């Protein structure tokens, strides 16, 4: 297998203590490194950036200083893995604000008059989305149709050219005991080895 350049993006907004998302990220990183892949990590909770408040600011305002290196890491990578908990049926607000700041015109896509939606500037990269949640993952996937994950995949990642995109949904996190945690970490380790 050809070594890949993997960027892990930790989207849990609370970095004051370790959560399941952090453990899954660590297992993935360990597996990827053992297989010879290059791994870099971004912890969104440690970055200082403002919220975007207007279309003009999104289109013409400067990218916050703290996020310019993250854009460079995305350019460097060929595979991105996002880790975050499901909050109120969606990604946490901090992660959404991060993505709004990162996916700016001129970086994530380029506008051309002849192309209505512009040119996707981040093609050539794949992704995995790892989401933890309190409800059963099958309930979220089939009853709620994983609406927020589909929105992330289609309206953000796919819109800028990232694909294919795979997902790992981890439900019933309050019931994760040591045995289940070992199995989940083994699964993440294997995905890391495969850079999948």
N, C-alpha and C positions, 0 to 999 in steps of 0.2 A: 504494500500500500504506500502510495506517495504521501510523505508528510504534509500536513495541512497547517495553515495559520489560523488559529481559533481565537476569537475574542469572546470572553464570557462577560455578560452584562448582568450584574446583580441588581435587581430592581426592587428588593425589599427596602422600604423606607426607614426601617429601624435597624441601625447597625450598632446600637448600644448593647445588644445581646445577640447570640447566635440563634438562628431560626432554622427550620427545616430547609428552607431555600438555600441557606449558607452551606449546610451539610451536603445537599445534593450538588451544589456547585463544586465543592471541594472534591467529591468523589469523581465527578466528571473530569475535573482538571487533572487529578492524579492518574486516571486512566489514559487521558490524552498524552500526558507527558511520558508515561511509561512506554507508550507506543511510538514515541519520537516526534509527536506533533509539537509545534510551537504554540504556547498558550500565553495570552495576556488577559488581564482582568480589569474591569471597571466596576466600581461600587458607587451607584448613583447617589446613595445616601451621604456620601462623603464630599459630593461636589456642591459648590456654591454657585447658583445661577438663579436669575429672576424668572417669573412667569411672563409669557408673552401676553400682551393685552390688546393687540390690534393687528390687522392684516398688514398694514404698512410696516410695523415693527418686524413682523415675520419675514416680509419680502426684502426690506431695505436696511433694517437695523443690524448692528454688528453681532456676530456670534459671541456669547460670553467667553471671556478668557479661559475659564475653567473647562469649557467644552471643546475648544479648538484641538487640544491633544486627543480627545475622544474621537473627533472626526478623523484625525490622522490614523488612529488605531483601526477605525472601520475601513479606511482605505487600505491599510496594511493587510487586513484579514481576508480570508476567503470563506470563512464559516463563522456565524454568530450564534451564540446560545444565550437566550434570555431566561432569567429565573425571577419569578415574582409570585406573590400570593394573590388570590382573587379577593378583592374587597368590593362589597356592594355590587357584585356581578361583573366587575371590570378590573383592569389593572389599577394599582394605586395611583393617585393623582400626581405624585412626584415623578413616577416613571413616565406618565403621559406628558407632563411638562418637559421632561428631558427629551423625549422623542420629538416634541414640537420644536424645541430649540435646535436639535441636531439635524432634522430633516428639512433643511432650508433650501430654497431655490438657489441654484448655483453649486450646491454640494450634492444633494440627494437626487435632484433632477434639474435639467436645463430646459428653459422655455424657448420655443421657436415659434414664430408666427404660423408656420405651415403645419405645426403639430398641435392639436387642441390641448392635449394633456402634457406635452413636453417630452423630452427624452429622459428615460430612466438612467440615472448615472451610477447606480450601485449594482448593475448586473454583474454576473460572474461570482456571486456570493450566495451560499445557501444558509439556512437558519434552522434552529430548533427552538421551540418555546416550551419551557417547563413551568407549569402552573400548579400551585398548591391551593387547596380549598377545603372548607369545612364540610360541604355536602359530598355525597358520593359522586365520583367523576362521571359515572354512566348517566346519572340524573342530569348533570350539567350538560353533558354531550348530547343526549337524546331529547330530554324534555325542554331544556333551555336552548338547545341547538348550539351551544358554545358560542353564542352570538358575539361576545366581546373578543374572544380569541380569533374568530373568523374576521372580525373587523380589523384587528391588528394585522393579521396575515394578508388580507386583501387590500385594505385602505392605507396601510402604512408601509409594511415591508414589501408587499407585491407591487405597490404603486411606484416604488423607487427601483424596482428591478430585482429584488432579492427573491431567490427561489431555486430549488424547491424548499418548502418550509414544512417541517414536521413538528409534531407536538407530543408532549408527555404531560398528562393530567394526573395529579395525585390528589385523591379525595380523602375525606374523613381524617384530616390531619390530627384531630384531637385523640384519635384512637391509635396513632402510630406508636407502637411499643418498640422495644429494642430489636425484636425479631423482624418486624416489618421494616424498621429503619435499615437493618443490614441488607434486606432484600432490595430495598429502593436504592441504596448506595451501590450495591453490586450491579444493578441495572444501569445506573448512571455511569459507573466505572466502565462498563462494557460499551456504552454509547460513546464515551470519551475515547476509548481505544479505537473504535471505528470512525471517530470524528463525524458521527452521525447526528 
